[in-house]
Amino acid sequence: MEIKNLKKVSKRVLAAIKSKENIILYGDSDLDGISSVIILKEAIENLGGGVKTVYFPDREKDGYGMNKKALSSLKKYSPALLITLDCGIGNFEEAKIAKKLGFEVIIIDHHEILGGIPDASIVVDPKQPGDKYPFKQFAAVGLAFRLSELLLGKKMTIALRKNFLELAAMATIADMMPRIADNKKIIEEGLSSLRESWRPGIQALLNIKSFNSLNFIQQVSKMNSLLNIPDVKEGLPATFRLLTFSDIKKAEKLAEKLLQKNIEKREKIREIVFFLEEKISESPEEPVIFEGSPEWSLILLGTAASIISQRYQKPVFLYKKGDKESPGSIRTPSGFNVVEAMRRCSENLITYGGHPQAAGFRIKNENLEEFKECLIKYFK
């Protein structure tokens, strides 16, 4: 049994390589999305093809997934095959816009289906209707790895397979996917060769002196923390740059920079958590924690929400308040489904999506209070 449409994507990409079509890879800006882009890009390059450009949305400015601003900047490459990785399944309007701009859209995603499938040429998502593959909890990077196997076939060398699995293992762990079935195999195989990785970026992370006293699993956790630090240069996140560097000296320099930024990040998260605990003490009976501030960085909110949700065993919705719209991040303990909650309250939202326990949203500020009230009613 196979993941629905994965073979179709493989055939389409191989045809695009053969006919030298423009190929654009559009990935989410976290480790899962970035690793997925790297695996597919390097698979295409190993087949003698090329990727015209890669694109990662700035979550602070553009929110999550495909967006109109990104499509407008990419239209100069049209006509092109536009492949989204770790995003796209909730981008109904954007998929239509992309089609009008001359893009053929392929969506490779693993998030919850939001009442339908976008108008794309091919969609891969194990959670979509008609997908009979028994395992549904892949990270996007797991799907990208499976696609690379189909694309390369017998050209997938042992070294290349190990290399891709190292990225897949780290990103699957970072995305907090269950470590069972297919994911368990990806993680075990990937971690088994990680220490001997030939990728300079991974070598640089493993060589950080302060990691020497940690056991291997702790080292991987610390590495993943650094690989989720926001640091964008010329549109490319630090994680993409680090994991694609061919020069170990450049990689070590960037790894040290990320280490320093991570210290600053932890301090900012502590400040957010302290503020939230003060607010929670004022109304401890509320079934949901819903707070926002223009001072907060969106990239920090997932971690802060995770800490608070586990500490208070409640769904936590945090948002960075913008001038007119606000993007937000959500975490919840097991037993809650925030995607279903947002589906019930979707009339208040611009976009939303994710997993039952970790998701995101974008909302007009005028709808914030109404959305909060809807969530309180739902979780009561």
C-alpha positions as CSV (number, residue, x, y, z in Angstrom):
1,M,0.0,0.0,0.0
2,E,1.3,3.5,-0.9
3,I,0.7,7.0,0.2
4,K,-1.9,8.5,-2.1
5,N,-0.6,10.5,-5.1
6,L,3.1,10.2,-4.1
7,K,3.9,8.2,-7.3
8,K,2.1,10.8,-9.4
9,V,4.2,13.6,-7.9
10,S,7.4,11.5,-8.6
11,K,6.4,11.1,-12.3
12,R,5.5,14.8,-12.6
13,V,8.8,16.0,-11.1
14,L,10.8,13.6,-13.3
15,A,9.0,14.9,-16.3
16,A,9.8,18.5,-15.2
17,I,13.5,17.6,-14.8
18,K,13.6,16.0,-18.2
19,S,11.9,19.0,-20.0
20,K,13.9,21.5,-17.9
21,E,10.8,23.3,-16.5
22,N,11.1,25.9,-13.8
23,I,10.7,24.2,-10.4
24,I,10.0,26.2,-7.3
25,L,10.1,24.7,-3.8
26,Y,8.0,26.6,-1.2
27,G,8.5,25.3,2.3
28,D,7.4,26.3,5.8
29,S,10.0,28.1,7.7
30,D,10.4,25.6,10.6
31,L,12.9,22.7,10.6
32,D,10.3,20.3,9.1
33,G,9.6,22.5,6.1
34,I,13.2,23.5,5.6
35,S,14.5,19.9,5.8
36,S,11.7,18.8,3.4
37,V,12.9,21.5,0.9
38,I,16.6,20.4,1.2
39,I,15.8,16.7,0.7
40,L,13.7,17.4,-2.4
41,K,16.1,20.0,-3.8
42,E,19.1,17.7,-3.4
43,A,17.2,14.7,-4.9
44,I,16.4,16.8,-8.0
45,E,20.0,17.9,-8.3
46,N,21.3,14.4,-8.0
47,L,19.2,13.5,-11.0
48,G,20.8,16.3,-13.0
49,G,17.9,18.7,-12.6
50,G,17.8,22.1,-11.0
51,V,15.5,24.1,-8.7
52,K,14.9,27.7,-10.0
53,T,14.4,29.1,-6.5
54,V,13.3,28.1,-3.0
55,Y,11.0,30.3,-0.9
56,F,10.2,30.3,2.9
57,P,7.5,32.7,4.1
58,D,8.3,35.1,7.0
59,R,5.8,34.1,9.6
60,E,6.1,37.4,11.4
61,K,5.1,39.3,8.2
62,D,3.4,36.8,6.0
63,G,1.9,34.3,8.4
64,Y,1.8,30.6,7.7
65,G,1.7,28.8,4.3
66,M,1.2,30.2,0.8
67,N,0.4,33.9,0.7
68,K,-0.4,36.5,-1.9
69,K,2.8,38.5,-1.3
70,A,4.9,35.4,-1.9
71,L,3.1,34.4,-5.1
72,S,3.4,38.0,-6.4
73,S,7.2,37.9,-5.9
74,L,7.5,34.5,-7.5
75,K,5.3,35.2,-10.6
76,K,8.5,36.3,-12.5
77,Y,9.3,32.5,-12.7
78,S,6.0,31.6,-14.2
79,P,5.2,29.2,-15.8
80,A,6.6,26.9,-13.2
81,L,6.0,23.8,-11.2
82,L,5.3,25.1,-7.6
83,I,5.7,22.5,-4.9
84,T,4.7,23.4,-1.4
85,L,6.2,21.4,1.5
86,D,4.8,21.3,5.0
87,C,2.1,23.9,4.0
88,G,-0.6,24.5,1.5
89,I,-3.4,22.2,2.6
90,G,-5.4,25.1,4.0
91,N,-4.6,27.6,1.2
92,F,-7.7,27.4,-0.9
93,E,-7.7,31.0,-2.2
94,E,-4.0,31.1,-2.7
95,A,-4.0,27.9,-4.7
96,K,-6.5,29.5,-7.1
97,I,-4.4,32.6,-7.4
98,A,-1.2,30.6,-8.1
99,K,-3.1,28.8,-10.9
100,K,-4.1,32.1,-12.4
101,L,-0.5,33.3,-12.3
102,G,0.6,30.3,-14.4
103,F,1.9,27.9,-11.7
104,E,1.1,24.3,-11.6
105,V,0.7,23.6,-7.9
106,I,1.7,20.4,-6.0
107,I,0.9,20.3,-2.3
108,I,2.9,18.0,0.0
109,D,1.6,18.5,3.5
110,H,0.7,16.6,6.7
111,H,-1.6,18.9,8.5
112,E,-5.3,18.4,9.2
113,I,-7.7,18.6,6.3
114,L,-9.9,21.7,6.7
115,G,-13.2,20.7,5.1
116,G,-11.9,20.1,1.6
117,I,-8.8,19.9,-0.7
118,P,-7.3,23.0,-2.4
119,D,-7.5,23.3,-6.2
120,A,-4.0,21.9,-6.9
121,S,-2.7,19.7,-9.6
122,I,-1.7,17.0,-7.1
123,V,-2.1,16.8,-3.4
124,V,-0.2,14.5,-1.0
125,D,-1.5,14.4,2.6
126,P,-2.0,11.1,4.3
127,K,-5.0,12.6,6.1
128,Q,-6.9,13.4,2.9
129,P,-10.0,11.3,1.9
130,G,-9.1,8.2,0.0
131,D,-5.6,7.8,1.3
132,K,-5.5,4.2,2.5
133,Y,-2.0,4.1,3.7
134,P,-2.4,3.0,7.4
135,F,0.1,5.4,9.0
136,K,-1.1,9.0,9.1
137,Q,1.3,10.8,11.4
138,F,4.2,11.6,9.2
139,A,6.0,14.9,9.5
140,A,6.3,16.6,6.1
141,V,9.9,15.6,6.0
142,G,8.9,11.9,6.1
143,L,6.8,12.4,3.0
144,A,9.7,14.3,1.3
145,F,12.1,11.4,2.1
146,R,9.6,8.9,0.7
147,L,9.3,11.0,-2.5
148,S,13.1,11.1,-2.8
149,E,13.2,7.3,-2.7
150,L,10.7,7.2,-5.6
151,L,12.6,9.9,-7.6
152,L,16.0,8.4,-7.2
153,G,15.2,4.7,-7.3
154,K,18.4,2.8,-7.8
155,K,20.4,6.1,-7.9
156,M,19.7,6.5,-4.2
157,T,23.2,5.6,-2.8
158,I,23.7,4.3,0.8
159,A,25.4,7.6,1.7
160,L,22.7,9.8,0.2
161,R,20.0,7.8,1.9
162,K,21.7,8.1,5.3
163,N,22.1,11.9,4.7
164,F,18.4,12.4,3.9
165,L,17.4,10.2,6.9
166,E,19.5,12.3,9.2
167,L,17.5,15.4,8.3
168,A,14.3,13.4,8.4
169,A,14.9,12.1,11.8
170,M,15.8,15.5,13.3
171,A,12.8,17.2,11.7
172,T,10.4,14.4,12.7
173,I,11.5,14.8,16.4
174,A,11.4,18.6,16.2
175,D,7.9,18.5,14.8
176,M,6.8,16.4,17.8
177,M,5.4,13.6,15.6
178,P,4.6,10.3,17.4
179,R,7.7,8.0,17.4
180,I,5.8,5.0,16.2
181,A,5.5,2.9,13.1
182,D,7.1,4.6,10.0
183,N,8.4,7.5,12.2
184,K,10.1,5.2,14.6
185,K,12.1,3.6,11.7
186,I,13.0,7.0,10.2
187,I,14.2,8.3,13.6
188,E,16.2,5.1,14.4
189,E,17.9,4.9,11.0
190,G,18.6,8.7,10.9
191,L,20.0,9.0,14.4
192,S,22.2,5.9,13.9
193,S,24.4,7.7,11.4
194,L,24.0,11.3,12.6
195,R,27.3,11.4,14.6
196,E,29.2,10.5,11.4
197,S,27.3,12.9,9.2
198,W,29.2,14.4,6.3
199,R,27.0,17.5,6.2
200,P,29.1,20.4,7.5
201,G,26.2,22.1,9.2
202,I,25.5,19.0,11.3
203,Q,29.2,18.6,12.1
204,A,29.3,22.2,13.3
205,L,26.4,21.6,15.6
206,L,27.9,18.4,17.0
207,N,31.2,20.3,17.6
208,I,29.7,22.9,19.9
209,K,31.7,22.7,23.1
210,S,28.9,23.2,25.5
211,F,27.1,20.1,24.1
212,N,30.1,17.8,25.0
213,S,28.7,17.0,28.4
214,L,25.3,16.0,27.1
215,N,24.2,12.5,26.1
216,F,23.4,12.0,22.4
217,I,19.6,12.4,22.7
218,Q,20.1,15.7,24.6
219,Q,22.5,16.9,21.9
220,V,19.9,16.3,19.3
221,S,17.3,18.2,21.3
222,K,19.8,21.1,21.7
223,M,20.6,21.0,17.9
224,N,16.9,21.2,17.1
225,S,16.5,24.2,19.4
226,L,19.2,26.0,17.5
227,L,17.7,25.0,14.1
228,N,14.4,26.8,15.0
229,I,16.1,30.1,15.7
230,P,14.8,32.9,13.4
231,D,17.7,34.5,11.4
232,V,16.8,35.3,7.8
233,K,19.4,36.5,5.3
234,E,18.4,37.3,1.7
235,G,15.1,35.4,2.2
236,L,16.8,32.2,3.5
237,P,16.4,31.1,7.1
238,A,19.6,30.3,9.0
239,T,18.6,26.7,9.2
240,F,18.6,26.3,5.4
241,R,21.9,28.1,5.1
242,L,23.5,26.1,7.8
243,L,22.3,22.7,6.6
244,T,23.4,23.5,3.0
245,F,26.8,25.0,3.6
246,S,29.7,23.1,2.0
247,D,32.3,25.0,4.1
248,I,32.7,23.8,7.7
249,K,34.2,27.1,8.9
250,K,31.2,29.0,7.7
251,A,28.9,26.4,9.3
252,E,30.8,26.7,12.7
253,K,30.5,30.5,12.6
254,L,26.8,30.4,12.0
255,A,26.3,27.7,14.6
256,E,28.0,29.8,17.3
257,K,25.8,32.8,16.2
258,L,22.6,30.6,16.7
259,L,23.9,29.4,20.0
260,Q,24.1,33.1,21.3
261,K,20.7,33.9,19.8
262,N,19.2,30.8,21.5
263,I,20.3,32.2,24.9
264,E,18.5,35.5,24.1
265,K,15.5,33.5,22.9
266,R,15.2,31.6,26.2
267,E,15.3,34.8,28.2
268,K,12.5,36.3,26.1
269,I,10.4,33.1,26.5
270,R,10.9,33.3,30.2
271,E,9.5,36.9,30.2
272,I,6.4,35.8,28.2
273,V,5.8,32.9,30.5
274,F,6.1,35.1,33.6
275,F,3.6,37.6,32.1
276,L,1.2,34.8,31.3
277,E,1.3,33.3,34.8
278,E,0.5,36.8,36.2
279,K,-2.6,37.0,33.9
280,I,-3.7,33.4,34.6
281,S,-3.7,34.2,38.4
282,E,-6.3,36.9,37.7
283,S,-8.8,34.4,36.2
284,P,-7.7,30.9,36.9
285,E,-11.2,29.4,36.2
286,E,-11.1,30.2,32.4
287,P,-11.0,27.0,30.3
288,V,-8.7,28.5,27.7
289,I,-5.7,30.8,27.9
290,F,-5.9,33.5,25.3
291,E,-3.4,36.4,25.3
292,G,-1.6,38.7,22.9
293,S,0.9,41.6,22.7
294,P,2.5,43.7,20.0
295,E,5.7,43.2,21.9
296,W,5.9,39.5,21.4
297,S,7.8,37.7,18.5
298,L,5.6,35.1,16.8
299,I,8.4,32.7,16.6
300,L,8.6,32.5,20.4
301,L,5.0,31.9,21.0
302,G,4.9,28.2,20.2
303,T,7.4,27.4,22.9
304,A,5.8,29.7,25.5
305,A,2.4,28.2,24.7
306,S,3.8,24.7,25.1
307,I,5.2,25.5,28.5
308,I,2.0,27.1,29.8
309,S,-0.3,24.4,28.3
310,Q,1.6,21.6,30.0
311,R,1.9,23.5,33.3
312,Y,-1.8,24.4,33.5
313,Q,-3.3,21.6,31.3
314,K,-5.3,24.0,29.2
315,P,-5.4,25.0,25.5
316,V,-3.2,28.1,25.0
317,F,-3.8,30.6,22.2
318,L,-1.1,33.3,22.0
319,Y,-0.8,36.0,19.3
320,K,1.4,38.8,18.2
321,K,-0.9,41.8,17.9
322,G,-0.4,43.7,14.6
323,D,-1.9,47.0,13.4
324,K,-4.9,45.4,11.8
325,E,-4.3,41.6,11.9
326,S,-2.7,39.3,14.3
327,P,-1.0,35.9,13.7
328,G,-1.1,33.4,16.5
329,S,0.3,30.1,17.8
330,I,-1.5,27.4,19.8
331,R,-0.5,24.5,21.9
332,T,-2.6,22.2,24.1
333,P,-2.2,19.1,26.2
334,S,-3.4,15.7,24.9
335,G,-7.1,15.2,24.9
336,F,-7.9,18.6,23.2
337,N,-8.3,19.3,19.5
338,V,-7.6,23.0,18.7
339,V,-8.1,22.5,14.9
340,E,-11.6,21.4,15.6
341,A,-12.1,24.3,18.0
342,M,-11.0,26.7,15.3
343,R,-13.2,25.0,12.7
344,R,-16.2,25.7,15.0
345,C,-15.0,29.4,15.3
346,S,-13.7,29.8,11.8
347,E,-16.0,32.7,10.9
348,N,-13.8,34.9,13.0
349,L,-10.5,33.8,11.3
350,I,-8.7,34.7,8.1
351,T,-6.7,31.4,8.1
352,Y,-5.9,28.6,10.4
353,G,-4.5,25.1,10.4
354,G,-2.1,22.6,11.9
355,H,-2.4,19.6,14.2
356,P,-4.9,18.8,17.0
357,Q,-2.3,19.8,19.7
358,A,-0.2,22.4,17.8
359,A,-1.6,24.8,15.3
360,G,-1.7,28.5,14.1
361,F,-4.1,31.1,13.0
362,R,-4.4,34.6,11.6
363,I,-7.2,37.0,12.6
364,K,-8.4,40.5,12.1
365,N,-8.0,42.4,15.4
366,E,-11.7,43.5,15.3
367,N,-12.6,39.8,15.7
368,L,-10.3,38.9,18.6
369,E,-12.8,39.2,21.4
370,E,-15.5,37.3,19.5
371,F,-13.0,34.6,18.7
372,K,-12.0,34.3,22.4
373,E,-15.6,34.1,23.5
374,C,-16.3,31.4,20.9
375,L,-13.3,29.4,22.2
376,I,-14.4,29.7,25.8
377,K,-17.8,28.3,24.9
378,Y,-16.3,25.5,22.9
379,F,-13.9,24.4,25.6
380,K,-16.5,24.7,28.4
